[in-house]
């Protein structure tokens, strides 16, 4: 019989851990270190979350990070932080470290686990490397990273996914848009020749400043190709778009539309979530 799974309110945690495997490979052996950079002129203060049973360990880390970040004035919500904390289970809890910076508005989660080889796929809904053992404690349905990325970008921030220095993963959440955010891709040589990127990037920068100061401000003129205008026309009627939808609607080849989408992504008019694209704040303002 099917049942709902509530990983954050399960009462039979001890039984879950007992059933999770005889090798105890998910036993917590490392204290989580939370570094709070509350004074730029001083070393961070460090708060430890000592090893304990898996569910209590994850809950305490999430609650402590949330409290410390919000004490600094941070705006990142608890639900987003918790999804990233949950991912420490994929690293087998090896050396989890959290750094709280920028008055709580930039939080970096790092570990020294096996790392993430296919980072793009890790940011797609429904892709997961969770084992049956891990699913005793987390959903394991490929929700956490894509959700966190989508939320941060929708709010004007970013999620960056990187390799750690000596193995493992670093996930950085920031309320500020980052040029290194994993959702962005660089243009190919062909795209760079096809679109006057520098001029457009300068116009987008001016547009971002106008939008941040006056939501109703008139945006500078952007140099857009006819295909780019068709993309915007499609997005004026639909929330999401991909190369396949554009091919079905306007013709031309799927690779042609893929290049056009990447060009618009590069100059900040659309953002990428998994395999689909949607308008950014700049794109929405441009349409209006």
N, C-alpha and C positions, 0 to 999 in steps of 0.2 A: 504494500500500500504506500502511495506517495505521501510525503510529509514535507512541511516547510522546514528549511534549515536556517536557524538564526544563530550564526557563529558568535555573536557578541552577547548573547543571553543564555547560552547553553548552561544548564545546571550540572550536567554529568561530565564535567571537565576531567575529573580523575579517571573515570571510566574510559573516556576518549583517549587519554594518554596511555592507559593500559592496553587499549586495543590498537594503538597506532603502530605497533610493531615491536618485536622482541629485541631488536638491535638498539633501541633507544637512540636512533640517529637524530631525532629531533629534540633530544634533551638539551636544555639551555645550559651552556658552560661558561659563557662570557657575560660580563656586566655590560650593559649599554651605557655609553658615555654621551652625555648631552652637554655641549659647550655653548655657553651663552656669552655672546660678544656684546656686552652692554656698555662698554667703554672703549672707544677706539684707541685710547692711549694706554690701555692696560691689557694684560693677558685675560683670556676668557675664564669665567668661573665654570667649574665642571660639576655636574650633578650625575650621580651614578644610579642606575636601576639594576639591582643585584639579581643574579639568576634565580629563577623560581619556575613553577610549572608554566607551560607554554602559554595558555590562555591568559593567566594573570600577568605574565611578563609582557605580552603584547599590549594588554589593556593599560598597564601602568606606564609603559613607554609613551603611548599615545596621549594619555591624560597629562603626563608630566610635560611633554613637549607643548601641548596645547596651552597649559597654564603658563609656562615660562614665556612662550611666544606672545601670548595675549597680554602678559604683564608688561612687555616691552612696547605694546601698542600695535602688535601684528594683526592683520586682517584676514589671514588665511584660515578658513573654517576647520573645525575639528574633524569633520567627516573626510575632508581631503587629506589631512595629515594622517588620519588613521589608515586610510587605504595604502599609503606608502609604508607606514610602519608594518602593516600586515605582510608586505613583501619581504621583510627580513627572514621570513620562514623559508624562502627560496634559497637564501644564503646559508641556511642551517644555523642562523644566528651567530655567524662568525664575525666577531669584532664590529658590532653595530655602533656607529657613531653618528650623532646628530649635531649639526652646527646651526645655531640660531643667530642670524645677523640682520643688519639693516632695520633695526627697531622691530624685529620679529616678522618682517615682511619678506625675508629670504631665508629659507630653511633647507639645509643640505643633509641628505640621508646617505650614508656610505656604509659599505660592508666589505669584507674580504672573502666573499663566497665564490662560487664558480663563474659569476658574471652572466651577462646576457649577450649571446652571439648575434641574434637577429633582433636588433632594437626596433626596427620599423614594425615588425610583426608583433612585438611585445606591446605596442601601442594601438593594436587593433582589438576591438571588442570581440570576445569569444576565443582568443588564443591564450593558452595557459600551459605551463609546464608543471603544474601542481600534481604531485603523486597522490595516491589514495591515502597515504599516511598524512600528508599535509591537509587533505580535505576533511580531516577530523577537526581542524581548527579554523580553516578559512573557507570561503565559498568555493574557490578553485574553478571559477567559470570565465576567467579572463576579463574581469571588470575593473579592477583597481587602477592600474596605470592609465588606461584609456579614459576612464571617468575623471581622474585627477587632471590629466592633460586638457580635456575638453572644458572642465570648469575653469581652470586657470586662464586659458586662452580667451574664453567667453568674457571673463572679467578684466581683460586687458593685460594679463600677466603671461607667465610662461612655465613650461616644464622642460628641463634639460636632462637628458639621459646620457651618461658617459661611463667609460671604463675607469676603475680606480687604478692607482699607480702600480700596485703589485698584485693585481687581480681583484675581482669583485666589481661592484657597481656603485655609481654615485647618481642619485636622483636629486635635482635641485628644483624647488618650488619658489617662485618669486612673483610678487604682485606687479613687477615691472617686466615689460617685454624685453626679451633677451635676444641679441643677434645670434647667439649660439643655441637657441631653443631647438629641440630636436624636431619640431614640426616643420622647420624651414628646410628648403633644399636650394642648392646653388644652381644657377642656370648652366646649361651646356654651352659649348662654343657656338653652336648653331643658334641657340636662343639669344645669346649675347649679341650676335651679329644682327639678328632679326628685330630686336627691340632696343630702343635707346635707353638702356637701363639707368645710366647716370642721371640723365635729365629727369626721368620718372622718379627715381629715388629721391632726388632733391625736392620734387614737387610733393611727394608723399610725406617727406619730413615736414615741409611747411604745412601740409594738411593735418598731420598729427598735432602740430602745435596749435593750429587753428581750432581743431576739435577739442583739445584739452582746455583751451581758454574759453571758447564759445561754441557750444554744441551746434548752434545754427549757423556758424560762420560759413561763408562761401569758400569752397575749396579751389585751389589753383587748378588750372587746366592740365590734365594729364594727357600724354601722347599715347593713345590706345589704337591698336589695330582693329580692323573690322571684326576679326574673330573675337578679340577681347570684348568688344561691344556686344557681340552675340552671347558671350558667356554671362555678362552682366544682365542682358535681357532675360536669359533663362533664369538667373538667380532672383530676378525681380518677381518671378512667379513661383519659384520653388526654393525650399530651404537648402537643399543639398544638390550637388552636381558632380558628375564624373565624366570621363571621356566618352564612355559608352552612351550616356544620355545625350551628349552633345552630337555625337555621330548620328544617332537615331533622329534627332530633331533637325539638324542643319546639314547633314551629309558630311563629306570629307572623311579622312581616315582617323582612326582612334589615336595613332601616334601624333598626328597633327594637333589634335585637341589636347593631348597630354602635354605637349610642349607649350601650348598656350596657357594651360592651367598653371604650369610651373613658372611661367613668366609672371603671371599675375600674383602667384604665391610669393615670388621673390621680391616684388615691390610692395607687398603688404596689403593688397586689396582683398585677397581671400586667404583663408587658413585651411590647413589639412588635418583631417581627423580620420585615421585609418586610410581607406582608399577613396574617401569622398572629400569634397571641398565646400566651404560655405563662406559667406561674406564676413569680413572683419568689421570693426567699427568704422574704419576708413571707407571700406567698400559700401557699407550701408549709408554713410553720409554722402558718398559720391552719387549713389542712386537717388537719394532724396533731393 
